[in-house]
């Protein structure tokens, strides 16, 4: 049973506390005899009087506007009932209106238990043996709207503290699993339900099937059924319904989403085999020809299905080997392993080194392919070709990919390639071991300027390179000297860094501290994954805080107004020509935090900009590139920004206290 208002709308939970001392221990408990005069005078109907009998002083009630309340007293002379709502204490209502608008709340209702004896209710909720009973009562009280977030509204923070809610919910779910009559929802939008008889596996899947509105939803149900067939024979009765649903969706999705249709056909054939083992499966190669993006089709399949679909790709496309190469560039770890195994099976073992090498050299390799190459470098299965790829060129590709991923990043997650370099203690040495002195120094320089690597990690990684190539030590000394030099930055980038610092110290670090406290309260820290993750994030946040403090302390903001264009300087736009192909190029050199490769804007700290700074028109320089150096001639030097582009420095932010900071600016010339 759950409460509804007189118009049929279900009331949401409202957490209130009431002082029981305010409730009169009145001898005036309502009964029909006392209300007969009001009934006779026509002020109350018989039904209204019956309703008022259930609303004696001290009883709990619900109103559609003022939510949960408690009956305080009656005044039959004035024909009024006085109700304590939290937002309207001692609120007076006419008897007939109270009878029509108030819904009695039983004493067992969670809100009534909470209002009547909060300490006893807290103790019950804290008892793990009784938590399933609390959830059961909640489901009885709220029925179709008994969603977990509503339970949180009722219990937090008066009964369960906010920082202990996740643990309480986890314990309650565990307790409910032992009660087969409580069904915890698999989706947030669904309620917690009570059933007299626990549903069979077949019934549960059928219910999911009936709720499925798209082909992917139907396939989820079908694949779940295929996995559980060995545990429940009654699932075979569900197969015809699944086949009917899949067939219907295949027809409507054939032209719209061929990739999903291929997977659906596969699942359909597996289901048919359950009913008749002699069923001939469909020729997937015919369907695969209609797929526009093989990556979307293959990457989400299980490894077993990936293994079976690769031969079908070969059958479908004459240029299958080229398509396999393209697939490798963006595949995940499991798919890369399957594609490599398939190419070996097809007699293409001799091509593997060239396939990987060209992908790395041409910058097509995604971070997954680069990680796979590094992680499998010592696997005997790939010993014939993979170790020869572990060299400086691979490290250069890794650093390039990290920079690009950082520019395009939409989240604050650590770069997986940066984590790989940091956590694999021998990888850096393996990558630079075959490099000569010049290449090692160039790689070290690029590592020190890479924005995807934390400053503390840079020190550790450069130290690993120095063990193999001691000449790189001079780079570290030069970088340490540069740490004391001023950073030339734009006003816009300075404001962004200050905003990031403010968010870090006012939001992210305090939130992390609360997460650590919550995880610590959950018990044994040795097996507490949440605590470990929160502590790791704490280290990341504190490293970033130290970096920002050091950078902001050195920052000197400028608007790049009227730079010296007699030579290449910060704030200039340089037009040049690459001599190998007579290819024109234009690059803008701005502040330390202004780089944007898509717009051909580079920081003055990058190796590319360093090669240009100080050069004059007509001069020739060697500029770093993925395939070594490229010679270029400077054709023109001009200001990076036009006069009309200059803006006044931004209004000062609320002061952000940065230890050791002394942020200055270069004033605009008059």
N, C-alpha and C positions, 0 to 999 in steps of 0.2 A: 504494500500500500504506500502511496506517496501523495503529497499534498498538492491540491490544485486550488486556484482562486475560483470565485463564483463563476467567472466567465470561461473557465476551463484551462487557463494558462498556468503552467507549472511554475511555482515559486523557486527562485534560486536561493542558495544558502546565504545566511547572514549571521555572522558571528557576533553575538551580543552577550553581555554579562548583566545580571540583575541582582540587586541587593534584596535578599529575601526578607530582611527586616522591614522593608517598605510594604510588604504584603500584610494587609490586616488579617489577623486570625478572627475574622468576623463570624459571628454565628449565623449570618445571613447567607446561607447556602441556598442556591436557587432550587425551587421545586415547582411543579406545575400548579399546586394548590395556591401558592402565593402569586402566581401569574394569572390566575383565573380572572381577576378583576380587569386586568389589562386586555385579556382576550375578549371578555364580555363587552368592554368599551370600544372594541374594534381597533385598539392601538397595536395589538399583536395578533398574528395568526397562530393557529395551533402549531404549525411547523416551526415558526420562529421561536415560540416558547420552548419547544422540544430542543432546539439548538442552544438556547440560553442555559438550559439545565446543564449542558456539558461544559459551560464556561463559568464555573464557580470561581470565587476569589482564590488566587494561587495557581489556577490552571494556565497553561501556555496556549498561545494562539498564533496565527499567521494572518497578516493583512497584505493585500496585493501591492499596496503602495508603501506602507511603513514596515513591511516585513515582519520579523519575529517580535513577539511581545508577551506580556504576562498580565493576567487579569488582576487588578489591584482591589477593586471593591465595586459595589452597586449602590445606587440611590434610587429606590423605587418611587419615592415621592416625586422626584424630578424626571423619573424615567430615563436614567442614565447609567452607563457602565464606564468605569474609569480603568484605563489600560496603560501600563508602562511599556512604551516603545523606547528604544534607546535614543532615537532622535526626537521623540515626543513623550517625555515622561508625564505621568498624571493626565493623560489625554482623555477628554470626556467625549463619549459617543452616545447618541440616542439608542435606546434598546433595539428598536426595529432595524436601525442601520447596522448595529453591531451584529445582530442575528444574521443579517444578509451578507456582511462583508468579512466576518472573522471565521477562520477555519480552525477548529480545535486541533491542538498538537498533543499527541499522547506523551505521557511521562517518559516512555522509552526512547523517544526521538532523540537523535544526537544533540540537537540544539537545546532540547529540554534538559538532557543530562548535563550538558555543559553549563547551563544557567543555574540549575538547581544545586549542583555540588561540583564545582570546578576541580578541586583537589582530588576528589575520588575519581573523576573522569580522567584526569591526567594520569593517575596511577594505573587505571585500567588500560589506557592506550600505551603506557610504557611497558606493560607486561606482554612479552612476546606470545605467551600462551593465549592471550585474550584478544590479540590484534585481529585475528580472523573474524571474531565475533563483532568487533567494531565495524569492520568492512561489511559484514553480513547485514548489520543493522542499517548502515548507510544505504545499501542497495534496497532494503525494504522501504526506507524513508523516501527515497528519491526516484526509484524505478527507472524509467526510460532516460532520465537525465543524470543518472548517478555516475558521472564521469570522474576520473581521478583528480582532475584539476579542481572540481567542486569540493571533493573531500579535503583538498589542501586548503581551500578557502575557509572551511569549517574549523580545521584543527590548528592552522598556523595563524598567529604565533602564540595564542593563549594556551593551547594544549601541547603542541609540539613546536619547539623553537625553529626559526627559519633555517638556521644552519644545520639542523638535525633532520630536516624533512626528507632528504634523499635516502638517508639510512633507514628512517622509519618506513618509508614507502617500500624499500627493498625488503625489509624484514616482513612487512605485511603481505607482500606478494608471495614471499616464500611460505608464509603461514597459510595463505589461501590455496596454495597448490596441494596442501594436504587435505583440503575440504573439497571434495568433488562436486559439491553443490554450488560453489562460487566460481563463476567463470570470469577470469580477468580478461579485459579486451586486448586484442592484438593491434588495434588502431586507436589513436587518441580520441577520435570523434565518437567511438563506441562506448556504451556504458558498462559498468560492472553489473553482471546479471546473476540472479539466483535461479536455479533449476531444481525441480523435484527429482529428475533423473538425469545424471550426467550424459551428455550426448555422445554417441559413438563417433569414432574417427570419420566414418562415412558421412554421418549427419553434419559434422562440423565442416567438412570439405564441401558438402552440398550447399550449406548455408553461405559459405564463401563464394561458391560458384554463382549462386543466385544474385549476389551483390556485385559481381564482376561486370563492369561496363565496357571494358576494352580488351583487346586481344592479349596484351601483356599480362593483364590481371588473370585472364582465363589460363594462360600458360603457367603462371605461378601456381595455380591450384592443380593443374594437370601434373606438373613436375613434382609437386609435393605428394600427390597420389602415387606417382611412379616410384618415388623413394620409399613409400610406406606400405606398398603392396604386400611385401613379405611378412609384415607384422599384422595385417588385417585382411583376411580373405573377403570380407564384405565390401571392400573397396571395388571389387570387380563389377559390382552392380552399378557403380557410379560411372564406369567407363563409357557406356552409350551416351549418357548426358554430356560428358566431357567432349566426346567426338562431335556431337551435334553442335555444341557451342563453338568449338574450334572451326568446324567446317563453315559455319555461318560467318564468322569473323574473317576467315581466309578470303571468302568471296568479296567482301567489302573492302579489305585492306590490300588486295593484290596489286592494284595500280598505285596506291598511296604509299605503301611502305613494304617494298619487296623483301628487305632484310628480315623484318619480323615474320613475313610469310614463310620464308625459308625455315626459320626456327620452328614456326608453328607446324609446318609440314612434317618436320622431323619428329616432333612430339606426337603428332597425330599417328604417324606410322608406328611409333613405339607402343601407343595405346592399342592400335589394331592388332599387333602381335600378341597382346595379352589374350584377346578373344580368339585369334586364329594365327598360330605360329607360321602358317604357310603363306601369309600375306606378303605380296611383293611390294617393297618400299618404292617410293617415288624416285625418279631420277633427279637428284638435287642439282646436277650440273645445268639442267635446263632452266631451273629457277634462278640459279646464281647469276646467270647471264644478265638478268634484269636488275641486279643490284648495282647501284651507282657507287657505293662506298663500301669496299670489302672490310675496311677497318671496323666500321659500325656493326657489321654482321658478325665478325669473328671474335672481336676482343672480349665481348661479354659472355661468350660460350664457356662451358666447363672445359678443362684440359682434354677430357676424353672426346668431347664433340669437336674441339679444335683439331684434334688428331685425325678425326674422320672427315672433316670438311676440306682439309688441304688437298687430298687427292681429287676431290670434286672440282676445286678451283683449277687444278691442272687440266682436268678433262674439259672444263668449260671454256678456257681461254688459251689460244695458241701462244700468247706472250706471258704464260703463267709465271715464268721465272722472273720477269721484270716486275710483275705484280707482287710476287713474294718479296722482292727487294723493297718495294714501296711499303709493304706491310710491316717489314722489319723496322723501318724508320720510326714508326709511331706505336709499335706493339708494346704490351706489358711484358714483365719478366717471364711469365708462364708461356705466353704465345711465342716469344723469341726462342725459347728452348724447343718448342714444338716445330717451328719453322726450320730451325737449324737441323733438327733430327730428320725432318722430311727431305731437305735438300741433300743430306748425306745418303738417305735411302734411295734417292733418285740419281745417285752418282754424281752429285755436284760438290763433293767435298773439296775438290781443288779450287772451286770458285768462292768458297766461303771467305777466305782472307781478302780477296779482291772486293767482295761485296761489302764487308765491314769497313775495309780501308777507304773505299770511295765514299761511303756514307759519312765517315768521320772527317775525311779530307774536305768534302764539299759542304760541311756544316748541316747536313740533313738529319743527322742522328739526334733523336730525342734523348732526354735524360735517362729514360729507361734502358735504351740500347747502350749508352755509355756506362751505366751502372752494371748492366749484365756483363759487359766486356771486362770490366775491372774485377768483378766478383768471381768470375770463372777463369781467371788467368792461370790458376794453378790446377785446374781440373784436368786429369789425364785424358779424358775423352776429347778435349779440344787442344791437346798438346801439339798437334801437327801444325797449327796455324795461328792460334790465339796469342801465345806469348810474344810473337813478333809485332803485335799491335800495341804492346805496352811500352810506350815511348813518349818523348816530348810532344809529338804531334797530337797524341791522344789527350795529354794534359792541357794543351792549348785549346783543343775542342771542348774540353770540360769547362775551362775558364770562360770561353766564349758563350757556351750554353748557359752557364750560371748568370752571366751578365744579362743576357737576353731575357731569361726567365724572371730575373729580379725586376727588370723594367716593366714587364708585362704582368707582374704578380698582382692578384686581386685579394690575396690574404696575407697574413703576417706569419704564415708557417715558414719554418726554416727550410732552406733549399736542400733537397735530398742529396745533390752532388756535394754540397758543402759538408753535410753530415758524413757522407762516405769518405771524403778526404780526411776529415777529422778523426773518425772512428777506426779506420783501417790503418794500423800503425806502420805497415810496411809498404803501402801503396805509393806514397809520394816518392820514396827511394826507388821503387821499381820503375816509376814513370820517367825519372830524370837520370837514371843510371847510365843510359847510352848517350846522353846529351853532351855536346862539347861545352866549353866554358861560356861562349857567347850565348848559346841557346839556353843554358841553365840560368844565366843572369837575366835574360829576357823573360823567361818563365817566372823567375822570382819577382821581377818588377811587376809583371801583370798580376801575380798573386797578391802583392801588397796593395794594389790599387783596385782590386775586385770588390765591388759593393756587396756581393752576396756572402762574403766571409766575415765573420765577427773578428774584431781587432785582436782579441786574445788568441783566437784560433790562427790568425795570420802569423803570429810570433812562433807558435808551435810548428806550423807547416813549413815556414821558412827555415826553421832550425833543422828540420829533417832534410831539406835540400842542401843545407850547408855541410851536413855530414858526408854527402856524396860529392859536392862541389864547393870546397871551402871559399872560392873566390866570391861567392854570393854574399859572404859576410859583409862586404863593403856596402851592399844595398841596404842591409839592416841598419848599419851605422848611419847611412844617409837618410833613411826613413825616420830613425830616431831623432835626427837633427831637425827634420821637417816637422816633427810633432810640436816643436817649440815655435815654429814660424806661424805667422798669421795666415788664416784661410780667407781668400777672396771669395765672397759669395754675393748673390743677388738678394735684394730685399725680399722678394717672393720666397726664395728657398730658405732664407733665414726665418721667416715667419712660419713656414711649414715645419722646420726643425723645432722651433719653440713650441708650436702646437703639439707636436709629437711628444716632446719632453713633458709638457703640462699634462697630457693624457696619460703618460706613463706613470707619473708620480701621484696623480690625483685619482686615477681610475684603475689602470691595469695592475699596478703593484698592490694596492689595497685589495682588489678582487682576488688576486693570487693568494694573498695572506689569508683571506677568508676561506678559500678553497683548501689551503693547507690545514687550517684549523678544523674544517669540516671533515676532511679525510682522516686527520689524527683522531677525531672523536669516534671513528668507526672501528677502532680496535687494533689488532695485531698489524704493526707497520711493515713487518717482513713480507706479508702477502697482500699488502694494500697497494694495488696498481694505481688508484687515484692519488694516493699520497706521493708515490714515486713520480708520477707525471707532473703533479703540482710543484714538487721540489725541482724537477728538471726545468720547468717553465720559470721558476723563481731565478735560477742561475742565468737563464737567457735574458730575463728582464733586467737583472742587476748588471749584466754585461752591457746591455744596450744603454742603460742609465749612465754607466761610467763613460761609454763612448760619446753619448750626447753631451755630457758635461764637459768632456775634454774638447770636443769640437766647437761647442758654443762659446767656450772660454777663448778660443782662438779666432772666432769668426769676425770678419770685418766686412760690413755690408756696403755695397756700392750700386749705382745705377748704370755703370759702364758708359758714362756720358763723355763724349769727345775723347775717345782713346787715341793714343799715338799711332798713326797709320803709316809712319815711315818704315816700320817693320811689323812683323806679326806680334801682336800683344793680346792680353786678355781683353775681351770686348770687341774684337775685330772679326770681320767676315773675310775668309780667304778663298779666292778663286784660283784653282790650279788645274794642271793637266797631267795625267799619268802618261809617261812617255812610252810605255810598252804598247799601248793601244790608242794613243792620242785621245784618251778619254777625259772629257772635262769633269770637274768635280768642284763642289763648293762646301766649305765647312765653316761653322761658327764656333769660336772659342769663348766660352763664358766661365762662370764661377765654378767652384769645387763641387757644388751640388746641383748644377743645372744641366747635366748631360741628358740628351735625348737623341739616341741614334736614328730614330725614325725621321727626325727633323734635321739631321746632320749637325747637331749641336753636341760638342764634346767639352768635358771639363779640362781646364788648363793643366790638371795634374796627370792626365792620361799620357801614355807613351806616344800616342799619335800627335797630341798637342805639343808635347815636349820637343818633338822633332821639328815642329814648325816655329815655335817661339823664337823671336829674334831674327828670323830670316827676312830678307827683303825681296821686292819684286824682281823677277828674273833669276832668283836663286834656285838651285836644284837641291832636293832633299830626298832621303830614303825613308819612306813611311812604313811602319809595321803593318802586316796583314796576316791573314790566316796561313798563307802559303809562303811566308818569308817577307822580305822587304820589296817595296815597289818604288821606283824612282819617279819623282814628280817635279814639275817646274811651277813656281809661283807666278801667276799672271796678274793678280790684282789684290790689293788690301784695302778694305773700307770699313767704316764703323758697323758694328753688328746691328745697331738699331737706328732707325731714322729719327729725326728731331721730334716728329709727331708721336713717336712711340713712348717717349719718356713720361713718366708719371711721378707725382710727388711720393716720397716714402710713405708707406702705410702708417695709419694711426697706431700709436703705441698700444700693445696688448696690455692687459692687466699684468703687473710685474710678476715675472717668473724668477724665483730665486734659484740661481745656478751656482753651486759652490765653485769659487775660483774664477767666475766668469767676469769678463770686462768687455762687453760687446761694443765695438766702436763702429763708426761709419765714415765713408769718404764723402764729404759734402759735394753737392752738385756745383760745378763751376758757374760763375755768373757771366 
